[in-house]
Amino acid sequence: MSNPLTYADSGVDIDKANRLVDRIKDIARSTPRTGVMGEIGGFGGLYSLNLSNVSNPVLVSSTDGVGTKLKIAFMMDKHDTIGIDLVAMCVNDIIVQGAKPLFFLDYLAMGSLNNDVAEQILLGIAKGCNEAGCALIGGETAEMPGLYHDGEYDLSGFSVGIVDNDKIIDGSYIRNGHKLIGLASSGVHSNGFSLVRKIFFDTCKYTVNTKFDDLGTTLGEELLKPTTIYVPTILSLIRDLPVHGLVHITGGGIDENIIRVIPEACKAIVHKDAWQIPPIFQMLQKEGSVPDSEMQRTFNNGIGMVIVVPEKSAQEVMDRLGAMDGQAFFIGEIESRKNNEKQTQWV
């Protein structure tokens, strides 16, 4: 008779996973705990809603991943910022509807569980949750031998927020004359990385350690800059200023994201010279001979969030952003749209 086999013999180490759960409990406690019931490790995360200041509550949810930006983390063996990206991609999608993020859950899958790497990732998630003011209340860490290459993993997240029904921001109040204010991005954020890798690593044969004077850092460090979390900034604005539309600039760029919030009777006029395009995007366009139209529909090009406000309030919004040290630009305006006109026009 052959020797008896265990789950560990197949590549799944339950004891190692249990040790990681103990560490995750400490990490989760470092995130905001108001409303959280119980600890990490149960079958589900518990959260008690405080509805004392909400007359007609609406829950807003979002789920997302980091895409092939993970490949850059693998190349650099640097995993402490990718969790911030994960949180940002979810909570930025929630805040654009006026909802305050409440809690976050993650899903991490590895071929062979590496507790050190997992801990780096989770510390980044906790940092992102702290920036967004939401609690890490649970998740799943899966060990799946044979499904992932050595040193690689997949990562996704899920977040829930809350907004009063009469305070939902859905773009319905946007009219001709509204102004577009762009908030600066930290870099490429977490979209377009398949093209990024094609240009820099396949075509140009650069490495993550290649250093560029224009960037002031290595290519890998530049590309791993975490996605900006806009939650605190937007919450401050919508508390007492009229914000009629918010756009998280992800895949599709400004072109294809802004049309998700403006009425069909309107078009967005975007002034392409209203802000300085960061060097990383200039490099991508030059090295890949990427047309302007492709850059505009693939990358954020330095603008990570667009705020749509009435003209009479635009300067006050800019002043508030300046007081919060936010880098913001007047990038365009809303105009009436004629039949068959494109809803996003660059001038």
C-alpha positions in Angstrom: 0.0 0.0 0.0 1.3 3.5 -0.8 2.0 6.0 1.9 -1.1 7.9 3.1 -1.4 11.3 1.6 -2.4 14.6 3.2 -3.8 17.9 1.9 -0.3 19.3 2.4 1.1 16.7 0.1 -1.0 18.1 -2.7 0.4 21.6 -2.1 -2.2 23.1 0.3 -0.9 23.9 3.8 -3.8 24.5 6.1 -1.6 25.2 9.1 0.2 28.0 7.2 -3.1 29.5 6.2 -4.3 29.5 9.8 -1.1 31.4 10.8 -1.9 33.9 8.2 -5.5 34.4 9.5 -4.1 35.2 12.9 -1.9 38.0 11.3 -4.9 39.2 9.2 -6.9 39.8 12.4 -4.2 42.2 13.6 -4.1 44.0 10.3 -7.9 44.3 10.1 -8.0 45.8 13.6 -5.9 48.7 12.2 -8.7 49.8 9.9 -11.7 51.9 11.1 -13.9 49.7 13.4 -17.1 51.7 13.8 -20.0 49.3 13.0 -17.8 46.2 12.8 -19.1 43.2 14.8 -16.8 40.3 15.6 -13.4 39.4 14.3 -11.9 38.1 11.1 -12.3 34.3 10.8 -16.0 33.8 10.8 -18.0 32.6 7.9 -19.1 36.1 7.1 -18.2 39.6 8.1 -20.7 41.4 10.3 -21.4 45.2 10.1 -24.0 47.1 12.0 -25.5 50.1 10.1 -25.8 53.4 12.0 -28.8 55.0 10.2 -29.3 57.9 12.7 -28.4 60.5 10.1 -29.8 58.8 7.1 -33.5 59.1 6.3 -33.7 56.8 3.3 -30.5 54.7 3.1 -29.2 53.2 -0.2 -26.3 50.8 -0.3 -23.8 51.1 -3.1 -21.4 48.3 -3.9 -18.5 47.8 -6.2 -16.1 45.0 -7.0 -12.9 45.2 -9.0 -9.3 44.0 -9.4 -5.9 45.5 -10.2 -5.5 43.9 -13.7 -2.1 43.2 -15.1 -0.5 45.9 -13.0 0.1 42.8 -10.8 2.7 41.8 -13.3 4.8 44.8 -12.3 4.6 43.8 -8.7 5.8 40.3 -9.7 8.7 41.7 -11.7 9.8 43.9 -8.8 8.9 41.4 -6.0 7.3 44.4 -4.3 3.8 43.8 -3.0 3.2 46.5 -0.3 1.3 49.0 -2.6 -0.8 46.8 -4.8 -3.4 46.5 -2.0 -3.9 50.3 -2.0 -4.7 50.0 -5.7 -7.3 47.3 -5.0 -9.1 49.4 -2.4 -8.9 52.5 -4.6 -10.5 50.9 -7.6 -13.5 49.9 -5.5 -14.0 52.9 -3.2 -13.5 55.5 -6.0 -16.4 53.8 -7.9 -18.5 54.1 -4.8 -17.8 57.8 -4.0 -18.7 59.0 -7.4 -22.3 58.2 -6.5 -22.0 60.2 -3.3 -21.7 57.1 -1.1 -19.4 56.8 1.9 -17.5 53.5 1.9 -18.3 51.4 4.9 -16.5 48.1 4.6 -14.2 46.1 2.3 -13.4 42.5 1.6 -10.6 41.0 -0.4 -9.9 37.8 -2.4 -6.3 36.7 -2.7 -5.4 33.5 -4.7 -1.9 32.0 -4.8 -0.6 28.8 -6.3 1.5 28.3 -3.1 0.7 30.4 -0.1 3.5 32.8 0.8 2.7 34.4 4.1 5.3 37.1 3.8 4.0 38.3 0.4 0.4 37.9 1.6 1.1 40.1 4.6 2.6 42.8 2.4 -0.5 42.8 0.2 -2.9 42.9 3.2 -1.0 45.7 4.8 -1.5 47.7 1.6 -5.2 46.9 1.7 -5.4 48.1 5.3 -3.6 51.3 4.3 -6.1 51.9 1.5 -9.0 51.2 3.8 -7.6 53.7 6.3 -7.3 56.3 3.6 -10.9 55.7 2.5 -12.2 55.5 6.0 -13.7 52.0 5.7 -13.2 48.8 7.6 -11.5 45.6 6.4 -14.0 43.0 7.7 -13.1 39.8 5.9 -12.0 38.1 2.7 -10.6 34.9 1.3 -7.1 33.7 0.9 -7.0 30.7 -1.5 -4.1 28.3 -2.1 -4.6 26.7 -5.5 -1.6 24.6 -6.6 -1.1 24.3 -10.4 -3.3 27.2 -11.3 -0.8 30.0 -10.9 2.9 30.3 -11.8 5.4 30.4 -8.9 5.5 33.9 -7.4 2.2 35.0 -9.0 -1.2 35.6 -7.5 -4.5 37.2 -8.3 -6.3 39.8 -6.3 -9.8 41.3 -6.2 -11.9 43.3 -3.8 -15.4 44.2 -2.9 -16.7 47.3 -1.1 -20.1 48.6 0.2 -21.0 52.2 0.9 -24.1 54.1 2.0 -25.8 57.3 0.7 -29.1 59.0 1.5 -31.4 58.5 -1.4 -31.9 62.2 -2.0 -28.1 62.8 -2.0 -27.3 60.3 -4.7 -25.1 61.9 -7.4 -26.3 60.5 -10.7 -25.6 63.4 -13.2 -29.3 64.2 -13.6 -28.8 67.8 -12.6 -26.0 68.4 -15.1 -26.9 71.2 -17.6 -25.4 73.4 -20.3 -22.7 75.6 -18.8 -21.6 73.3 -16.0 -17.8 73.2 -15.5 -15.5 70.2 -15.5 -12.8 70.1 -12.9 -10.1 67.5 -13.1 -8.3 66.0 -10.1 -4.7 64.9 -10.7 -3.8 61.2 -10.8 -0.7 59.8 -9.2 0.3 58.1 -12.5 -1.1 55.3 -14.6 -3.3 54.1 -11.7 -4.6 50.6 -12.5 -5.8 50.6 -16.1 -4.1 50.2 -19.5 -1.2 48.0 -18.2 -1.5 45.5 -21.0 -0.5 48.2 -23.4 2.0 49.6 -20.9 3.8 46.3 -20.7 3.6 45.8 -24.5 5.3 49.2 -25.1 7.9 49.3 -22.4 8.9 45.6 -22.0 8.1 43.9 -25.3 8.8 46.7 -27.8 11.4 48.8 -26.0 13.0 46.0 -24.0 13.2 48.2 -20.9 13.3 46.5 -17.4 11.6 47.6 -14.2 15.1 48.8 -13.1 15.6 51.1 -16.1 15.9 54.7 -14.7 14.7 57.8 -16.5 15.7 61.4 -15.7 12.2 62.6 -16.7 10.6 60.3 -14.2 13.2 60.8 -11.4 12.9 57.1 -10.5 13.0 53.6 -12.1 10.3 52.5 -14.5 9.1 49.9 -12.1 8.7 52.4 -9.2 6.8 54.8 -11.4 4.4 52.2 -12.6 3.8 50.8 -9.1 2.7 54.2 -7.8 -0.6 53.4 -6.1 -3.9 54.7 -7.4 -5.1 57.8 -5.7 -8.0 57.4 -3.3 -10.3 60.4 -3.7 -12.8 59.5 -1.0 -11.7 62.1 1.7 -11.5 64.9 -0.9 -14.9 64.2 -2.5 -16.6 63.7 0.9 -15.4 67.2 1.9 -16.8 68.7 -1.3 -20.2 67.1 -1.3 -20.8 67.9 2.3 -21.7 71.5 1.5 -21.0 72.3 -2.1 -23.1 71.5 -5.2 -21.5 68.6 -7.1 -23.8 67.3 -9.8 -21.5 64.7 -11.4 -18.4 62.6 -10.6 -16.4 60.5 -12.9 -13.7 58.0 -11.9 -11.3 57.9 -14.9 -10.5 54.2 -15.3 -10.4 52.0 -18.4 -11.8 54.0 -21.3 -10.2 57.2 -20.1 -12.1 60.5 -20.0 -13.7 59.7 -23.4 -15.7 56.7 -22.3 -16.2 57.4 -18.6 -17.6 60.9 -18.7 -20.5 59.9 -20.9 -21.6 57.5 -18.2 -22.8 60.4 -16.0 -23.8 63.3 -18.4 -27.4 63.4 -19.8 -27.8 62.4 -23.5 -28.8 66.0 -24.3 -25.3 67.2 -23.2 -21.8 66.9 -24.4 -18.5 67.3 -22.6 -16.0 69.8 -24.1 -12.5 68.8 -22.8 -9.6 71.2 -23.3 -6.6 69.1 -24.0 -4.1 71.8 -23.0 -5.7 72.5 -19.7 -3.2 70.5 -17.8 0.3 69.2 -18.2 0.4 65.6 -19.3 2.8 63.7 -16.8 6.0 62.4 -18.3 5.0 58.7 -18.0 2.2 59.2 -20.5 4.4 61.3 -22.8 6.8 58.4 -22.8 4.1 55.8 -23.5 2.8 57.8 -26.4 6.3 58.5 -27.9 7.7 55.0 -27.4 4.6 53.3 -28.7 3.6 55.8 -31.4 0.2 55.8 -29.8 -2.3 58.2 -31.5 -3.9 60.9 -29.4 -7.3 59.3 -29.7 -5.9 56.0 -28.3 -4.2 57.7 -25.4 -7.5 59.5 -24.6 -9.5 56.3 -24.5 -7.0 54.0 -22.7 -5.2 56.1 -20.0 -6.1 58.7 -17.5 -3.3 61.0 -18.8 -2.9 62.7 -15.5 -6.6 63.2 -14.6 -8.0 60.5 -12.2 -11.3 62.1 -11.3 -13.6 64.6 -13.0 -16.0 66.8 -11.0 -19.0 68.4 -12.7 -20.3 71.5 -11.0 -22.5 74.5 -11.7 -20.6 77.4 -13.2 -21.5 79.7 -10.2 -19.9 77.3 -7.8 -16.8 76.3 -9.8 -14.4 78.7 -8.3 -15.5 77.9 -4.7 -14.9 74.2 -5.5 -11.4 75.0 -6.8 -10.7 77.1 -3.7 -11.7 74.2 -1.5 -9.6 71.7 -3.4 -6.6 74.1 -3.1 -7.1 74.4 0.6 -6.9 70.6 0.8 -3.7 70.6 -1.2 -5.5 68.9 -4.1 -4.0 69.5 -7.6 -7.0 70.4 -9.7 -7.6 72.0 -13.1 -10.5 73.5 -15.0 -10.5 71.1 -17.9 -13.7 71.9 -19.8 -17.4 72.5 -19.7 -20.8 71.0 -20.6 -22.6 72.2 -23.7 -25.9 71.2 -25.3 -25.6 68.3 -27.8 -27.1 68.2 -31.2 -28.3 64.9 -32.7 -25.5 62.4 -33.5 -22.8 64.6 -32.0 -20.1 62.8 -30.0 -20.7 63.2 -26.2 -17.0 63.8 -25.6 -15.2 66.4 -27.7 -11.6 67.5 -27.4 -10.6 71.0 -28.3 
